[in-house]
């Protein structure tokens, strides 16, 4: 959630330089013999120190989405879909010696969806600055007004809380561990999928741990991560990540990475054929995002230091999802493989 979940590095004082970053992402997904969705997303991020104790940061993104939306299992809608999303967030941080307080707000708007919320974070630093404790909370209010007239004016409200610690174990080792709890109530069904009926409450608990180790000889950093998530919908997911950030001559960096994800199916997800298992008045979904499957993402980031504080990165990722890759149970049958790829370029200026 914007404004709550931190990155690996948590600032313990106001940065001495500001950051401006322009981003552009292109996403496309497909199934065997058929294209699905494509997304173009320009974005902007800025961090500006205001004084020795204040800083402000924020971002904006515009998503343009087109293609054929999935209905259920391997069936795509016959209509061409076009949608867009405009989103932004801002966060102000005040540093007060051994701790810092941040307050933020965010909004995301689509043709049929409006999400607004706010957040507050507290960071507490140890005397030697080797440890940072984090506590955060965020509230979100969503309004759903599907263009097909299903469930007009529906709402959803949620809270998310995070506690965590980041610890420098040595000059070359750092570890971060966070526990996040989400609770929400309201409309969770998908109005564009036939018969889709989901619970009106949802809770998740997620534990995320990341570890980085720097190798002085090759001038490289190994990055490892693991996340375990429990969902009241009945699904449990595991995520394993590994990346190798390698410094190269002439200001280049290369970071190949690999991510494996696996999840069990939601309690109310029913396997094909549609609408097998549907009983009026009971929760039901044929949305394969709630199925049991495994997925692998492989990618690489190439970065180059330019001149006068400029830096550019190019990123490419390939994603493949397959029910046969579920390792903590049996994958959902009757579902085709699903593939996607991301291409992204970032241009950053330190000032």
C-alpha positions in Angstrom: 0.0 0.0 0.0 1.4 3.5 -0.9 3.0 5.2 2.1 3.2 2.1 4.3 5.5 -0.6 2.9 9.1 0.6 3.0 12.0 -0.3 0.7 15.1 -2.0 1.9 16.9 1.2 2.8 15.2 3.6 5.3 16.6 7.1 5.5 17.8 8.1 9.0 18.3 11.8 8.1 17.2 14.2 5.4 19.1 13.4 2.2 21.6 16.0 1.1 20.4 15.8 -2.5 17.0 15.8 -4.1 15.8 13.2 -6.7 13.8 13.6 -9.9 12.9 10.5 -11.8 11.0 9.9 -15.1 9.7 6.4 -15.7 8.0 4.7 -18.6 6.7 1.1 -18.5 5.1 -1.1 -21.2 3.3 -4.3 -20.2 1.8 -7.0 -22.3 0.3 -10.4 -21.4 -1.0 -13.4 -23.4 -2.2 -17.0 -23.4 -1.4 -19.6 -26.1 -2.7 -18.3 -29.4 -4.3 -15.1 -28.1 -3.2 -11.7 -26.9 -4.9 -10.2 -23.8 -4.0 -6.9 -22.2 -1.4 -4.2 -22.9 -0.5 -1.3 -20.6 1.5 1.9 -21.2 2.4 3.8 -18.0 4.5 7.0 -17.9 5.3 8.0 -14.3 7.1 10.7 -12.3 8.8 10.7 -8.9 10.4 13.4 -6.9 12.1 13.7 -3.5 13.0 17.2 -2.3 14.8 18.2 1.0 13.1 21.2 2.5 15.5 21.8 5.4 17.8 19.9 7.7 14.7 18.2 9.3 12.0 18.2 6.6 11.6 16.4 3.3 8.8 15.8 0.8 8.4 13.1 -1.8 5.6 12.2 -4.2 4.8 10.4 -7.5 2.3 10.4 -10.3 1.4 7.7 -12.8 -0.9 7.4 -15.8 -1.9 3.9 -17.0 -3.5 3.3 -20.4 -4.9 -0.2 -20.7 -6.3 -1.8 -23.9 -7.1 -5.3 -25.1 -9.5 -8.2 -24.3 -10.3 -8.7 -20.6 -10.6 -12.3 -19.2 -14.0 -13.5 -18.1 -13.4 -16.9 -16.6 -10.9 -19.7 -17.0 -9.6 -19.4 -20.6 -12.4 -17.3 -22.0 -11.8 -13.7 -23.1 -14.5 -11.1 -23.5 -15.4 -10.5 -27.1 -15.4 -6.7 -26.7 -12.3 -4.5 -27.0 -11.5 -2.9 -23.7 -9.9 0.5 -23.1 -9.4 2.0 -19.7 -7.0 4.4 -18.0 -5.8 5.1 -14.4 -4.4 8.3 -13.0 -2.8 8.0 -9.6 -0.6 10.1 -7.3 0.7 10.2 -3.8 2.6 12.6 -1.6 4.4 12.1 1.7 6.0 14.6 4.1 8.7 13.4 6.7 9.9 15.2 9.8 13.2 14.0 11.4 13.4 14.5 15.2 16.8 13.1 16.3 16.3 9.4 17.0 13.0 9.1 15.2 11.1 10.4 12.2 7.4 10.8 11.5 5.8 10.7 8.0 2.3 11.6 6.8 1.0 10.8 3.4 -2.0 10.9 1.1 -2.8 9.0 -2.1 -5.5 8.8 -4.8 -6.1 6.6 -7.8 -8.9 7.2 -10.3 -10.3 5.1 -13.1 -13.4 5.3 -15.2 -15.2 2.9 -12.8 -13.0 3.1 -9.7 -11.9 5.7 -7.2 -9.5 5.0 -4.3 -8.4 7.5 -1.7 -6.5 7.2 1.5 -3.9 8.4 3.9 -1.0 7.0 5.9 1.3 7.7 8.9 4.7 6.1 9.6 7.0 6.3 12.6 10.7 5.3 12.3 12.8 4.9 15.4 16.6 4.8 15.1 19.1 3.1 17.4 21.8 5.2 19.0 24.5 3.7 16.7 22.1 4.0 13.7 22.5 0.3 12.9 18.9 -0.5 13.5 15.6 1.1 12.4 12.2 0.2 13.8 9.1 0.9 11.7 5.4 1.3 12.6 2.9 2.4 10.1 -0.8 2.5 9.3 -2.9 3.4 6.3 -6.6 3.8 5.6 -8.2 3.4 2.1 -11.7 4.2 0.9 -12.7 2.7 -2.5 -15.7 3.4 -4.7 -16.7 0.9 -7.4 -19.1 1.9 -10.1 -18.8 -0.6 -12.9 -19.7 0.6 -16.4 -21.9 -2.5 -17.0 -24.3 -1.3 -14.3 -23.5 -4.2 -11.8 -23.3 -3.1 -8.2 -23.5 0.6 -8.8 -22.1 2.9 -6.1 -20.4 0.1 -4.2 -17.8 0.8 -1.5 -14.9 -0.8 0.2 -12.9 0.5 3.2 -9.7 -1.0 4.5 -6.9 -0.6 7.1 -3.4 -1.8 6.8 -0.8 -1.9 9.6 3.0 -2.7 9.4 5.7 -3.2 12.0 9.2 -4.0 11.1 12.9 -3.7 11.7 15.9 -3.1 9.5 19.3 -4.1 11.0 22.8 -3.6 9.8 24.5 -6.9 10.7 28.0 -5.8 9.5 29.5 -3.3 7.1 28.5 -5.7 4.3 25.2 -7.2 5.6 21.8 -5.8 6.1 18.5 -7.5 6.9 14.9 -6.3 7.0 11.8 -8.0 8.3 8.3 -6.7 8.3 4.9 -8.0 9.4 1.8 -6.5 7.7 -1.9 -6.9 8.6 -4.7 -5.9 6.3 -8.4 -5.8 7.1 -11.2 -4.5 4.9 -14.9 -4.7 4.4 -17.2 -3.9 1.5 -17.5 -5.0 -2.2 -14.7 -7.4 -3.2 -16.5 -9.2 -6.1 -15.5 -8.6 -9.8 -18.5 -6.9 -11.5 -17.2 -7.9 -14.9 -17.1 -11.6 -14.3 -20.3 -13.7 -14.5 -21.7 -15.0 -11.2 -18.6 -13.7 -9.3 -19.6 -13.4 -5.7 -16.9 -13.0 -3.0 -17.0 -12.4 0.8 -17.7 -8.9 2.0 -14.7 -8.9 4.4 -11.1 -9.7 3.8 -8.0 -10.1 6.0 -4.4 -10.8 5.1 -1.3 -11.3 7.2 2.1 -11.1 5.4 5.6 -11.6 6.6 8.4 -10.2 4.4 12.1 -10.7 5.0 15.0 -9.3 2.8 18.7 -9.8 3.2 21.5 -8.1 1.3 25.2 -9.1 1.4 28.0 -7.1 -0.3 31.0 -8.9 -1.8 34.0 -6.6 -1.9 36.0 -8.7 -4.3 33.7 -8.6 -7.3 32.1 -5.4 -6.1 28.6 -7.0 -6.1 25.6 -7.4 -3.8 23.5 -10.5 -3.4 19.8 -9.7 -2.6 17.5 -12.4 -1.2 13.9 -12.1 -0.2 11.0 -14.2 1.0 7.3 -13.4 1.7 4.6 -15.6 3.3 1.0 -14.4 3.0 -2.2 -15.8 4.5 -5.5 -14.6 3.1 -8.9 -15.0 4.7 -10.2 -16.0 1.3 -8.5 -19.3 1.9 -5.3 -18.7 -0.1 -1.8 -19.0 1.1 1.1 -17.7 -1.0 4.9 -18.0 -0.9 7.4 -15.8 -2.8 11.1 -16.4 -3.2 13.4 -13.8 -4.8 17.1 -13.6 -5.6 19.1 -10.9 -7.5 22.8 -10.2 -8.1 23.7 -6.5 -8.4 27.1 -6.3 -10.2 29.1 -3.2 -10.7 30.8 -3.0 -14.1 33.4 -0.7 -15.7 32.5 2.7 -17.2 29.7 3.3 -14.7 27.5 0.4 -15.7 25.6 -1.9 -13.4 23.9 -5.2 -14.2 21.3 -6.8 -11.9 19.8 -10.2 -13.1 17.0 -11.5 -10.9 14.7 -14.5 -10.4 11.4 -14.7 -8.6 9.3 -17.7 -7.8 5.7 -17.4 -6.6 3.2 -20.0 -5.6 -0.4 -19.8 -4.2 -3.2 -22.1 -3.2 -6.7 -21.5 -4.4 -9.3 -19.4 -2.6 -12.0 -21.4 -0.8 -14.7 -20.3 -3.2 -12.8 -20.7 -6.4 -14.3 -23.5 -8.6 -12.4 -25.4 -11.3 -13.8 -25.6 -14.9 -16.1 -26.1 -16.6 -18.0 -22.9 -15.9 -20.2 -22.7 -13.9 -19.6 -26.0 -12.1 -19.9 -25.7 -8.4 -22.1 -22.6 -8.5 -24.8 -22.5 -5.9 -27.0 -19.4 -5.6 -26.4 -17.5 -2.3 -22.9 -18.9 -1.8 -19.6 -17.3 -2.7 -18.3 -18.4 -6.1 -15.6 -17.3 -8.5 -14.1 -18.6 -11.7 -11.4 -15.9 -11.7 -8.1 -17.8 -12.3 -6.2 -15.2 -10.3 -7.8 -17.0 -7.3 -6.7 -20.5 -8.6 -3.8 -22.6 -7.4 -0.7 -22.1 -9.5 3.0 -21.3 -9.5 4.8 -18.6 -11.5 8.4 -17.6 -12.4 9.6 -14.1 -13.2 13.1 -13.7 -14.7 14.5 -10.3 -15.5 17.5 -8.0 -15.6 18.2 -4.3 -14.9 21.0 -2.5 -16.7 22.1 0.9 -15.3 24.5 3.5 -16.4 25.8 6.6 -14.6 25.8 9.6 -17.0 27.0 13.1 -16.3 26.1 15.9 -13.8 24.0 13.6 -11.5 22.1 11.8 -14.2 21.5 8.0 -14.2 19.5 5.8 -16.6 18.2 2.2 -16.1 16.6 -0.3 -18.5 14.6 -3.2 -17.1 13.1 -6.2 -18.8 11.1 -9.0 -17.1 9.4 -12.1 -18.4 6.6 -13.8 -16.4 5.2 -17.3 -16.8 2.3 -18.8 -14.8 1.5 -22.5 -14.8 -0.8 -24.6 -12.5 1.8 -27.5 -12.7 4.3 -25.3 -10.9 2.4 -25.3 -7.6 4.8 -26.8 -5.1 2.7 -26.7 -1.9 -0.2 -28.8 -3.2 -1.9 -29.4 -6.5 -2.4 -26.8 -9.2 -5.9 -26.0 -10.4 -6.7 -28.2 -13.5 -8.0 -27.0 -16.9 -6.2 -23.7 -16.9 -3.9 -22.6 -19.7 -0.5 -21.2 -19.1 -0.3 -17.4 -18.8 2.6 -15.2 -19.9 3.5 -11.5 -19.6 6.5 -9.2 -20.1 7.5 -5.8 -18.7 9.8 -3.3 -20.3 10.8 -0.2 -18.3 13.1 2.7 -18.6 14.0 5.2 -15.7 15.9 8.5 -16.1 17.0 9.8 -12.7 18.6 13.2 -11.8 20.3 13.9 -8.4 20.4 17.6 -7.6 
